Structures are given as structure tokens and as C-alpha cells.
Amino acid sequence: MEVHVTGELEAKIAHSAATQGCNPDQLVQDVLTRHFEEEARFVAAVKRGEEALERGEYLTHGQVGQRLQRFLQP
């Protein structure tokens, strides 16, 4: 696969790769891999949240505020 990026982005990739001691191709592969792994984790978390909501397992806005207040009290 070939991907075209702007000159500015290419320079950022090259700089970041040099800083990390890898080549730009490997850096882009790593970044894309992490992106799709994180996207999959996010989608799974949203699905778990939707399932919990369907089961009636949720907090109201007021309940969240109360928990935050307790958590933030010194």
C-alpha cells in the first residue's frame, strides 16, 4: 500500500522516527497498529456500556456528581 501525505506531515514522521531510532515506514506501521487496537478497545467499551444501559445498570447525573464530590473531598 502506498499512502501520500503532505510535506509537513512527512517531515514530522521523519523527525519522530529519527527520535525513536526507527525508520519512517516502521513508525507509521506502529502508529496505525496502535490506532486500530485503541479503536477496537473503544468500540468494545461502548458496546459494554450500551449493554449495561439496557440492563438498567447506570448512574444518574446526580449520582455521578455525588460520587465525584465524595472522591474529591480531602
Secondary structure, DSSP 4 states (H G I P E B T S, - for coil): ------HHHHHHHHHHHHHHTS-HHHHHHHHHHHHHHHHHHHHHHHHHHHHHHHTT----HHHHHHHHHHHH--
